[in-house]
Amino acid sequence: MGRKTKFFSGLAAGAVLFFICASAQADEKKPVEVKKSDKCSVCGMFVAGYPNWISQIIFSDGTYAVFDGPKDMFRYYFNIAKYNPAKKQTDIVAIYVTEYYSAKPAEARKLYFVQGSDVNGPMGAEFIPIESQDKAKEFLKDHHGKKILKFDEIKKEDLR
């Protein structure tokens, strides 16, 4: 293969990769704007009154489920068949929770969750979502938390 052929092959591969990445970002679902009428899909509580605790699951068809805190979001996530028999975990395209310090929606799978702290959500004991491990460790110490878990480490048993 000549230099020009290698150059243009590399350039073409780079262009394809660019368009794949751009397409994936365009398909990425943003957090939904929660309406006053939106209720927690687990407990039925109106969630708009608790902006610092709102969590949401967004599905590939554009529908969504909102929650009054991460704990109810996990209850739904682990038992979608009970709460929404038409959906599966594979239909989920994004999961957002309100990050504790910024009070802004953040992708749940990228956060750390402190369990067993003295900070309660609208329904009592709650998982506290924090963006970095260092901040989570500091929160754990300051608020007497029991442990720090990543999204994938949380199990049904942790919801008690």
C-alpha positions as CSV (number, residue, x, y, z in Angstrom):
1,M,0.0,0.0,0.0
2,G,1.3,3.4,-0.9
3,R,1.6,6.4,1.4
4,K,-1.4,8.1,-0.3
5,T,-3.6,5.0,0.0
6,K,-2.7,4.6,3.7
7,F,-3.4,8.3,4.3
8,F,-6.8,8.3,2.6
9,S,-7.7,4.9,4.3
10,G,-6.9,6.4,7.7
11,L,-8.8,9.6,6.8
12,A,-11.9,7.6,5.7
13,A,-11.8,5.5,8.9
14,G,-11.5,8.7,11.0
15,A,-14.5,10.2,9.2
16,V,-16.6,7.1,9.8
17,L,-15.7,7.1,13.5
18,F,-16.5,10.8,13.8
19,F,-20.0,10.3,12.3
20,I,-20.7,7.2,14.5
21,C,-19.8,9.2,17.6
22,A,-21.8,12.3,16.5
23,S,-24.8,10.1,15.7
24,A,-24.5,8.4,19.2
25,Q,-24.4,11.8,20.9
26,A,-27.4,13.0,18.9
27,D,-29.4,10.0,20.0
28,E,-28.5,10.5,23.7
29,K,-31.6,11.3,25.6
30,K,-31.5,14.4,27.8
31,P,-33.3,14.6,31.1
32,V,-37.0,15.3,30.8
33,E,-38.6,18.5,32.1
34,V,-40.7,17.2,35.0
35,K,-44.2,18.5,35.0
36,K,-46.2,19.3,38.1
37,S,-48.6,16.4,37.3
38,D,-45.7,13.8,37.2
39,K,-46.0,11.2,39.9
40,C,-43.4,8.8,41.2
41,S,-43.8,5.6,39.3
42,V,-43.3,3.6,42.5
43,C,-45.0,5.4,45.4
44,G,-47.3,7.8,43.5
45,M,-46.0,11.0,45.1
46,F,-45.9,14.2,43.0
47,V,-42.2,14.7,42.3
48,A,-42.0,18.3,41.1
49,G,-42.1,19.5,44.7
50,Y,-38.8,17.8,45.4
51,P,-36.4,19.1,42.7
52,N,-33.3,18.1,44.7
53,W,-34.3,14.5,44.7
54,I,-35.9,13.9,41.2
55,S,-34.7,10.8,39.4
56,Q,-35.8,9.5,36.0
57,I,-35.5,6.7,33.6
58,I,-35.8,7.4,29.9
59,F,-36.8,4.7,27.4
60,S,-35.8,4.4,23.8
61,D,-39.3,5.2,22.6
62,G,-39.2,8.6,24.4
63,T,-41.4,7.6,27.3
64,Y,-40.1,8.1,30.8
65,A,-40.6,7.3,34.5
66,V,-39.9,9.8,37.3
67,F,-39.2,9.2,40.9
68,D,-39.1,11.2,44.2
69,G,-35.6,9.9,44.8
70,P,-32.9,7.4,43.7
71,K,-34.2,4.6,46.1
72,D,-37.6,4.4,44.3
73,M,-35.8,4.6,41.0
74,F,-33.7,1.6,41.9
75,R,-36.9,-0.2,43.1
76,Y,-38.4,0.4,39.7
77,Y,-35.2,-0.5,37.9
78,F,-34.9,-3.9,39.6
79,N,-38.5,-4.7,39.1
80,I,-39.6,-3.1,35.8
81,A,-42.0,-6.0,35.1
82,K,-44.0,-5.1,38.2
83,Y,-44.3,-1.3,37.5
84,N,-44.3,-1.3,33.7
85,P,-44.8,-4.7,32.2
86,A,-44.4,-3.3,28.6
87,K,-40.8,-2.3,29.3
88,K,-37.5,-4.1,30.0
89,Q,-34.1,-2.9,31.3
90,T,-32.8,-3.1,27.7
91,D,-35.4,-0.4,26.7
92,I,-33.6,2.1,29.0
93,V,-31.4,4.7,27.2
94,A,-30.7,7.0,30.1
95,I,-31.0,7.1,33.9
96,Y,-30.7,10.5,35.6
97,V,-30.6,11.4,39.3
98,T,-30.1,14.8,40.9
99,E,-26.5,15.0,42.1
100,Y,-26.4,16.1,45.7
101,Y,-23.9,19.0,45.6
102,S,-24.7,20.5,42.2
103,A,-28.5,19.8,42.5
104,K,-28.4,19.1,38.7
105,P,-29.4,16.0,36.8
106,A,-26.5,13.6,36.2
107,E,-26.2,10.2,34.5
108,A,-26.7,7.8,37.4
109,R,-24.4,5.1,36.0
110,K,-21.4,7.6,36.4
111,L,-22.1,8.5,40.0
112,Y,-21.3,7.2,43.5
113,F,-24.1,6.6,45.9
114,V,-23.8,6.9,49.7
115,Q,-26.0,4.6,51.6
116,G,-27.1,4.9,55.3
117,S,-26.3,8.6,55.9
118,D,-28.2,11.1,58.2
119,V,-29.5,12.9,55.1
120,N,-33.0,11.9,54.2
121,G,-35.0,12.3,51.0
122,P,-38.8,12.9,50.8
123,M,-39.5,9.3,51.7
124,G,-36.9,9.0,54.4
125,A,-33.6,7.0,54.1
126,E,-32.1,7.6,50.7
127,F,-29.1,6.8,48.4
128,I,-27.2,10.1,48.0
129,P,-25.8,10.5,44.5
130,I,-22.4,12.2,44.3
131,E,-20.3,12.9,41.3
132,S,-16.8,11.9,42.5
133,Q,-15.4,9.2,44.9
134,D,-13.5,11.9,46.9
135,K,-16.7,13.9,47.5
136,A,-18.5,10.7,48.3
137,K,-15.9,9.8,50.9
138,E,-16.1,13.2,52.4
139,F,-19.9,13.1,52.5
140,L,-19.8,9.6,54.1
141,K,-17.6,10.9,56.9
142,D,-19.5,14.1,57.4
143,H,-23.0,12.5,57.4
144,H,-22.3,9.1,59.1
145,G,-22.9,7.1,55.9
146,K,-22.4,3.3,55.9
147,K,-21.0,2.7,52.5
148,I,-20.3,4.0,49.0
149,L,-21.6,2.1,46.0
150,K,-21.3,2.6,42.3
151,F,-24.6,2.1,40.3
152,D,-23.7,-1.4,39.2
153,E,-22.9,-2.4,42.8
154,I,-26.3,-1.6,44.2
155,K,-28.5,-4.7,44.6
156,K,-32.1,-5.3,45.5
157,E,-31.1,-6.2,49.1
158,D,-29.6,-2.7,49.5
159,L,-33.1,-1.1,49.1
160,R,-34.3,-2.1,52.6
